[in-house]
């Protein structure tokens, strides 16, 4: 008789655990869905959607988007000789100077000027 009571008690625990597990999964999916909805609303309402050129509708506009600054890229092909090393060192030192000029512990390290998003011409 005791064995029967123990098995009934164990069945009750496993059924209750299964219900809680399923409830946890459902709540997790609902929370994830709600967070995605909130983030998509923020993406659209903030104007970031209009600036996102990676969207498929803006394929033909991507080539026209230019900030007027030519990107300097180092070629990954070719011989490694002294002139190639000098060219790389020159490009690297310019970029290093730009990075070191930002005061990371200053007032606003994430400003548009610090991030290089504005033109840095002096008047």
Order of alpha helices (4+ residues) and beta strands (2+ residues): alpha-alpha-alpha-alpha
